[in-house]
Amino acid sequence: MIGDIFRLIFWRYLITLFASLPLSVLNSFIDLLTHLQIALWYKRRNILSRELRKSGLLNKDIDHNRLIYQSFKSNNSRLLKKCLLPKINNNNIDKFLQVDGLKHLEEAIKRGKGTILLNPHFGPYLFVLPALGHRGYSLNQIALQGVQIKKKHKVLNKLIYYAKFDSIEGRMPITFLNAAKNPMIMRTAIEILAKNGIILFASTGRGGKSWHEVDFLGRKSTFNLIPFKLGIKMGAALLPVFALNSKPIARIVIEKPLIVLDGDSPVNILEQYISKLSWYVMKYPDHFAIFLYEMRIKAGRDDHPFFTDYAEKL
């Protein structure tokens, strides 16, 4: 309850204070918070270490303590640098967020068949939205909004949710397609792609119904086939996009489009995407570590867990 009240105060009022801090001060606060979490959150550290090991991201050749520290720091940076969103606009976007691979997006747009950006829960992934939106691209994000409001203390949690939404998502230069309120969201997505629009899809998200089991990080994992089915149906370009922690906030990398051959299946394209995602996760394991932790602790509430080996108790 006390924690919920603090979150409400933070998203409603303190975010303005954090936005006014010099970057050097904000970075120092991120370091301090990371050290405190490492010292106090023993259970979280253990679960995180276990998931990293099971995923082949923590072995004898890797400094265990350093990776755990970098994982916590990467997550804190992702969360707290959202406070800088009020500072970002069309005129100063180059100062805050660099984008590599814009030519791939431009070439996809020139094809005229729509573009699907595959944006995983990797690093500061939310910054893909302002990085492109403030550069003049018209974006549409498929999302599940409102469903995460907790039933316990529902009124308070609803206030927290909308305070956060107004401070973060509400400031994004993007159109959200809320799948929680629109059961025909795929029809809307098809209409947007038919008009050569751009859709962002959370490729590691847990919303949807079309799941496929695939080998990922040496484990069996479930991924949604919907974006790959859409890409085939509409002839839309499928571009993987990744957000990397970088000064002052993040660097966005847009990769070449996935190769779609005549008669290709969504499963084949998914496996091609998994290969690219795996490369980034292996190179930047700290950017994916907290997501692995979150998927593990939410496994009992998910009817399609991210990994299929969550049978053992925590």
C-alpha positions, 0 to 999 in steps of 0.5 A: 500500500505504501509502495503504491502511494509512492508510485502515484506520487512519483508519476503524478508529481516527482517525474517533473523533478526528475526531468529537471535533473542534469543527466549527470545527476540522474545517472548518479542516482541510477548507480546509487539505486542499482547498488541498493537493489543489489544489496537488498534484493537477494531473492531477485538476484537469485532468480535472475542468476538462475534464469541467466544460467538456464538461458546460457547467458551466464557461464564460467567465462562471464563475470557473474557479479558484473552481469548482475549489476549491469542487468539491474542498472540497465533496467533502472536506466530504462525506467528512470530515463523515461522521466526525460520524455517531457524534454524531448521534441521534434526539434531536439530529438537528435540530441537525445536519441540516435537511430541507425538503419533509418534507410531500411525503414525508408526503403520499406515505406517506398515499397508501399505495402506497409511496415511492421517493426518488431520491437522486443522487450529488450533494453530501453525499448519504449524509446523506439516510439519517440525516436521515430515519432519525433522524426516525423514517422506516423506510428501505430503501436498494438498494445494491451492497455488497462489490463494490468490494473491490479484488483487489490486496491483497484481505485488506487492502482487505477490512479497509478496506471493513468498517472503513469500513462499520462506521464509516459505513453500520453507524451508519445507521438504515436497512436495506440491500438488498444487490443484490450478494448478492440477485439477487431484490432487485427482488422484495424492493423490490416487497414493501416498496412493497406494504406502503407502505414507503420505498426509496432509489434511487441515481439516478446509480448504476451498478448494474442492467441496464435502461439508457436513453440520455438527453440530460443536460448537453448530452451523452448519458448512461445512466440506470437505468430501474428506479426509474421502472418500479417507480414505474409498476408499484406506483403508488409516489410518485417523490420527487427528493431532494437534499443540499446542503452547509450548516452545520453539515453539510447541508440535505436537500431533498425535492422534489414527486413526479414527475408520473406520468400514466395510460399513462406510460412510464418514459422519459418519467418519467426525462426529467422527473427529468433536468430536475430533476436538471439544474436542481440541477447547474447551480445547484450544479455543485461538488456534482456535479463530483467525481462527473463526475471519478470517472465519467470515470476509471472509464469503462474499467471500466464496461460502461455508462459514465455518458457515452457520449463517453469514447472519447478517452484521458485 
